[in-house]
Structure formats: structure tokens, C-alpha cells
Amino acid sequence: MTQAPEEFRNAVEALQSVRPRPEVALEPIRAPQRLAPWAYALSCETTGPGDVLASGRLVLLHDPEGQEAWNGVFRLVVYVRAGLDRELATDPFLPAVGWSWLTDALETAGASLTALGGTVTETSSARFGDIAGPTRTDDLELRASWTPKSADLAPHGEAFCQLMSHYAGLPPVGVTLFEQRQTS
């Protein structure tokens, strides 16, 4: 990291400065090596109500010379996956909601960006034979990328944490679900 360009080091420091809510655990992981001259990655896992598991990755790519497709020198790539209840998995509006969780998180965090694009995918799986498991599992996946307008990536990291909270079904900070209340 000491040989990395200062702009990249500053961007990484900004991501490392993010302090997520207690239920959201961020951890540095090995970044992809061939997508850009410089890369940094975080993984995240969180569990929401009803033991809904959400996992994700946020990858920072940096090319000091810029890349035309990025429209800048940085690119953030996000992947999020969460388990779903079967009845929720059949909601025709689910992909639009999954996308809005990203755009709302970026807007709420004040993340300045351009060139946002991605996909939301619903998957249903049934396992058989040697890998038999639950009769059926349903998941929601988000894959997206965008170009931040500056190296101050703290708002982008905060948006990622908020996105993970949405995908896990966590209530807003300060709100307690009825089943979470303690009785005396």
C-alpha cells in the first residue's frame, strides 16, 4: 500500500473510516487483481430479523490514468445477496425495491457519483442428491457499479452499510421491532 498513489491511499482511508452499526461487520478481503492497477475490497455479513442473512462485497478499483467506461479514475463495485421468504420472492416489485435500496442509500449518505448501473436478480434453488438441503431457497442479488466523483469515499462506504442493512431487513437505527423488545 505504501507504493500506491496518494489518491488511492486516501480513498482507502476514507472507506476504512466508516463505522457501521453494530449488526454490520465489515472486513478487508483480498481484492480482484486484474480489473485495475489498484484495488481494495471489503466484505460484509449481517443477520436481520428472522435470521435473514445478507452478505456482500464492496470493491474499489483505481486506475490513475482513468478508464473511459468509468468516466473517472475510480470505480466502486458492489455485490449483495440475501435470503428471502418464499412469499416475498414472488413479489413482482421486488427487483425495483432492491434497486431503490441502493439508490436511496447513496442519496441518503450524500454520495456524489456518476455512471451508476447494475442488476437485481431473484433466484430460486432446489438441491438434490449429495448436496440435498432445504427443499427450496430463494435469494435476492444486487450487482452494481458506479464512479465516485471524488476520493472521499466515506459516504459511499456508509451507503454500502445502509444497503446491507436493508437487504438483511434491519430496522432503521433507533427503531426496535416488537419481537426484539425486552420484557421485565
Buried (B, 14 or more C-beta within 10 A) or exposed (E): EEEBBEBBBBBBBBBBEBEBEEBBEBEEEEBEEEBBEBBBBBBBBBBBEEEBBBBBBBBBBBBEEBBEEBEBBBBBBBBBBBBBEEEBBEEEEBBEBBBBBBBBBBEEBEBEBEEBEBEBEBEEEEEEEEEEEEEEBBBBBBBBBBBBEBBBBBBBBBBBBBBBBBBBBBEEEEEEEEEEEEEE
